[in-house]
Amino acid sequence: MGTPDTRAGRCWVVAFAALTLTLATPALAQEGSPSRADAVLRKLGRGLMNIGSCPAELIRVPMLVDRESGHLAAMSVGVLQGAWRTIVRGAAGVFEVATFYAEIPPGYKPLVHPEFVWAHGDWAE
């Protein structure tokens, strides 16, 4: 038997899961289910991936700046831009996970570009 705190924690998890399923089910059951369901799941996956990969912006942005402008720019401006992009990508990921069931923005478009930190085996530009 768990302590009262453990049981309360489990109740919150179950309540959150039930709320998520309740809100997501009408979105998936509407007309055009396959494409809408795919868009909803892609948005959820993109959000989770952006949360997990946002620190990679600290590597990606300075490398891209280095390719274009050299080492000095990469170590100064690139690092600052990478830190900012880390915050933006992480926040966008949290927003997308929290609202994966809703069509925000219209068409389930990504909030940040590139959609993922890397594509085709290299840093996305």
C-alpha positions, 0 to 999 in steps of 0.5 A: 500500500502506498502512502497518501502522497503516492496515491494522490500522485497517481490520481493526478496522473490518471486524471491528466491522462483521462483529460488528455484522452477526452480532449484528443478524442473529438479532434481525432474523430472528426471528418478526415480522421486519417490525415487529422490524426497524422497531423496531431501525432506529428505535432506531438512527436515534433514537440517532444523531439524539440524539447529533447533536442533543443540543447543541440542548438548550442552546437548547431547554430555556431557551426552554421555561423562558422561555415558562413562567417568564420570562427570568431563570429561562431564563438561570439554571435553564434553562441549567443544565437544558439542560446536564444534558439535553445530557449525558443525551440524548447518553448515551442516544443512545450507549447506543441506538446500542450496543444497537440490536439488543437489546430494551433497554428492552422494546419498544424504547421511547425512553430520554429524553422527548421522543423527539426534540428537535423535533417538528412544526416546533417544540421538543418539550415 
